[in-house]
Amino acid sequence: MALQQIVEQTVAGLGYDLVEIERSAGGLLRITIDIPWQGAQAAEQFVTVEDCEKVTRQLQFALEVDGVDYKRLEVSSPGIDRPLRHARDFERFTGAVIDITLKEPLGVAVADGQVRANRKKFRGTLERTGEGDAAGWQIVWSDAPPPKPGQRVSKKREPAPLQALGFSLDELREARLAPIVDFKGRGAGQGAVAGE
């Protein structure tokens, strides 16, 4: 059986979602798991150390039975920069700030009408567009620099215009939650993870 299939079956059998499998030099096998999403109304749950231990024990047994060669196994939570791979991941994190990298560079019009060519990376708030078959995704951002702590911002100052980029999942090379740390507490949809 292939490594991907063994790991997927084992992780799913224990009630978790497989986020990522990574093999690196030196025989390290890194498995990233997450708690399955129950929908927008359900309370957000996070992977704990106990969850990682349970999956590690079961994977060690499954990998040994199938003769998979590795030197060290590491099971972890996705962290604050969780990769987004499937449509359900995008649905789950709608409204969150994400980083995307496109497969092909794109010319983007900026506020003064100039076009910045060869841009592939964007950071913005993930939004759903359209309904039914015409549904898609977009990120929305402003190129205005964020105010510095303690800086006074004039209420008369005109806000920078918002920009939007629509995309399909096929156009993405990579998508991740933006690693934004809020020391005042966990905000909704920030993707913070316990147990690391």
N, C-alpha and C positions, 0 to 999 in steps of 0.2 A: 504494500500500500504506500502511496506517496505521502511525504511528510505533511503537506497541506491538509490532506484528507484525514490523516491520523489526528492531527492537532484540532481541526475543526470538529470532528466527531467527539473527541474527548471533552473539549471545552463546552460545546453545546449540550452534551450529556449531563454536565454538572450545572447547567442553567445559566451560562455566561455567553457573551458575544465575543468572538475572536475579532480583534481590531487589526493586529499586525503580527507577522512572523518575520524575524530578521536573523539571518545566519551571518556571523562575522568570522574573521580570521582567528585562529586560535581555538576553534571549536565551540565558541559561544553560540548558544541558541536562545534568542530572546523572544518571548511570547508576550503580547500585550492583550489584556482582557478588559471587558467592561460589563457592567450590569445592563441587561436588556432594557430598552426604553419601553415604558408602559403607556406612553401618550402624554400629551401636554398637561392633562389634569392631574396626573400621578405625581407624587412627591419624588424629587430627584434623589437617587441613591448613588453611593459611591463605593468603589472597590476598596476593601480593607486588606490588611496584612493577612488575616485569617483566610480570606478568599484566595489570595495568591498562594498561600501554603497548601490549601486544599487542591487547587489546580496543579501545583508543582508535584505533589505526591502522586496524583493520578497520571500526570503526563510522564513522570519517570517510569512508572510501571508500563504504560502503553508503548513508550518509545523503546524500552528494553525488550518487550515481547516482539516488536516488529524489527528489532535490530538496527535502529537508527543510530548513526555514529555522531556523537557530540561529546564534548568534554565538560561543559558547564551549561546548566539550564537556568534561565532567569525568567520569572513570571512577574509582570508588573501591571499597574494601572496605566491608563493612557496619558496621564499628566495634563498640564494646563495647555499644552500645544497639541491636543489630540488630533490625529489625522481624520479627515472626512473622506470616506471612500464610496459609500452607497447612498442612494436616494433617501433612505430612512435616516442617515446621519444628517443630511441637509435639513430634512423635515424637523428633526429633533432640535437642531441648533439654530432654527430660524430666529432672527433678532439678535444673535450673538455677533461679535466682531470676529471676522475670519481673515486669513491670508490666503490668497489663491495665486497660483502660477499657471499661466496658460501654456499650451503646447507651442503655439505660434505667436510671435510678437504682434502687437496691435498698435496702430496709431491712435492716440487719444487726443481729442480736442480739449484744450484747456481754456480757462476763463477769457483770455485775451484773443482767442480765435486761432492761436498757433496750434500746431499738431506736434506732439512729442512722439516720435517714431520709436519702434522697437521696444515698447514697454510690454513686459510679460507678467510683472508682479503687481498685485493690488491688495490693499487692506481696506475693508469697509464692513458695514453692517449687512448681514445676509437677509434678503427678503424674498418672498415667494411672489411670482407675477402670474397673472392669468388664472384661468380655471380650466379644469378638465384636460383635454388633449393639448390645449394651447398653453398649459401651465409651464413655467420655467423658473429660473433663478436669476437674481441680480444682487450686486453689492452696491451700496450707496456710501459715499464718502465726501469729505470736504478737504480741500488742500490747505485750509487755514491751519497755521501752527497752533497747537494747544496752548492755553495760557499757562504761564509758569505759576507755581504755588505762591500765593500772596499777591499776585499781579492783579491790579484793578483793570477791569475791562469796561470801557465806556458803553453805556446802553444806547448811545446815539450811533455807535459804530455799526456800519452795515455788515451783516454776517456774510462770510464767503459762500458762494453758491454751492449747492450740493451737486455731485456728479453721480451718475449711475452707469453700471456696466452689466448688461444682460449676458448670460452664458449658459451653455448646456454642459452636462457632466462630461460629455465626450471631448469637449474643448480643454479640459483641465489636465495638467500634468500632476499637480498636487494641490490639495486644499487642507488647511489646518485651522483649528481655533487659534486666534491671536493670543500669544502668551502675555496677557495683561494681568498684573497682580494688583489687587485692591486690599490694602492692609486694614481697611475699616470693616471688613466682613465679606462674606461670600455673597455676590450678587446673583440674581437669577440668570441662568444660562451662561455663566462665565466659564464653566467647564473645570472648576477647581476640583482637585481630587484629594481624598483623605487616604491616609495609610501609606504614604510614600516616605 
